[in-house]
């Protein structure tokens, strides 16, 4: 094997190709073993590094560059994921828990390190490594529908306090290690850092909004601006003698307000989660010396175990300290503890800086890696166990229970308005293959609600309106619209066609929908896969910019022949309710039946399952009278059980859920897997993202 590897040419392309292959194949293999994908990436780095095969060199140009970029991107995503609105809403609780979960582990880590003979600088750094936390288990609370629960929002908000605090301590330790630590230096450094943080948070926010307003209306430009802002902030932090990850984290907080929760944010996270951050974890594995790691687990086992135990205990004590002040229940305390337990993003990045600066040794670095692996596995497991017992926030009574209402209208005017808007379905016609089934579904819905169908075609604008290509396109569009009107009449529905010339097809669709006060946009797609491309698809852009619900349908049979509809339900939120209402209404158009499927894990308490079943029963009983049943199954892989159940159904109605990243790694999406592997018809239902 070594001889074969020696025949490979010495080219940077080899290292880059190896990293791509590792990122592609290793994480799914470890996830099948119920282990985090990052564990597989670290293990692959160890195998490919100098300790085993020697195929990758931690000091190589490609490895060094990608490691630095990944480290910057990791901290940027950590800042980008923090919801500043949630932090403002729970500021006092977030600051209270943020202080305790930072101070208690910091002091505990310092005491532990000093007891093992560490110097003060190393002891303070080790303490700061324990003080931060990564929201690795956040996708679990999203799946359980408890993201708005007070203890969860307080923990999420506390991330700002702990990460900034840990990075500040890191900056002080680096300066002290360089022999520049003194009282005037601390004051000067804090002053520079304050000015720099203000410049990044305010400057990027202002510059981004100005740039987007003037010439940043394209996602490509927005994406490039975000990348430039991140790396400019990283370089700027180095100019004031602060590590680049501090600037990257601050840039994440600033960009969060600029891009919001739009498609650009998803693409930025997508690039990091797919490429740079996995590369960073592989390069971290290259630094792991098996001999030193074995020493950490043998001769240095006492410190390794003590470090992990200190983190677990101190994080629990920090959560417990807030109990009398905010009257948290024990379930909330255990949830806060489990969410703040994993140490990945800031911890790993800061530990690497400490190793590079000579503050900590390889033995300590390997002990930190072991601690990180233990907490990244146990933290999410504990979150799944305790967060499932939290009381799901009740729906606001002012929240409309029906599917369709005017999202863009003021609530006060909506209540006093006496004008009844007809039910309107906008159907973009751009694919003759899917046209007939889409019009049929739209006609069934419109007829049932005594509304009408608006077939829409959008022709891309040309510089000259008499361009022959534009003339041909308009002729083709008119033919499609004429056929759509005929199909609507065939299914006893009124149709009013609209032909639009626009620079952007997706914007043309959403603008027509807004002008016509549409109740629903019904899109079609014919391909089997539905994964978003790097810079978005028409469907993706319509999802993000529409004012009304959007249903994307892949219909393999005539809608009138769809009799068994499957609707997976996680929680009873307003969005989930309206997804069920859509299925309920479609079933009522031709006497179909609906099956509500709830997949829970083995840790879900019986009381929570019973409460959800009662809520779903009430939901269906209060809607249109159709045949329906409720199915609750226990399974560790929701996508697998949904696909298995779908074999006995004609249509699956799924709620559109945007992917998130946790600790920089992409989170597998049940919806995407079901769409890719299902063999029956599908409808992906989503709502406005404002």
Secondary structure, DSSP 8 states (H G I E B T S, - for coil): -HHHHHTS---HHHHHHHHHHHHHHHHHHHHHTT--HHHHHHHHHHHHSTTTT--S-TTSHHHHHHHHHHHHHHHHHHHHT--HHHHHHTHHHHHHHHHHHHHHHHHHHHHHHHHTT--HHHHHHHHHHHH----TTHHHHHHHT-TTSHHHHHHHHHHHHHHHHHHHHHHHHHHHHTT---HHHHHHHHHHHHHHHHHHHHHHHHHHHHHHHHH--SHHHHHHHHHHHHHHHHHHHHHTT--HHHHHHHHHHHHHHHHTTSHHHHHHHHHIIIIIHHHHHHHHHHT--HHHHHHHTTTTHHHHHHHHHHHHHHHHHHHHHTHHHHT--HHHHHHHHHHTT---HHHHHHHHHHHHTTSS-HHHHHHHHHHHHHHHHHHHHHHHHHGGGS------TTS--SS---TTS-HHHHHH-------EEEEE---HHHHHHHHHHHHHHHHHTT-EEEEEEEEE--SSTT-HHHHHHHHHHHHHHHHHHHHHHHTT-EE--EEEEES-HHHHHHHHHHHTT-SEEEEE--SS-----TT--HHHHHHHH-SSEEEEEE-SS-GGG--EEEEE-S---HHHHHHHHHHHHHHHTTT-EEEEEEEE-TTS-HHHHHHHHHHHHHHHHTS---EEEEEEEE-S-HHHHHHHHHTT-SEEEEE-----EETTEE---HHHHHHHH--SEEEEEE----
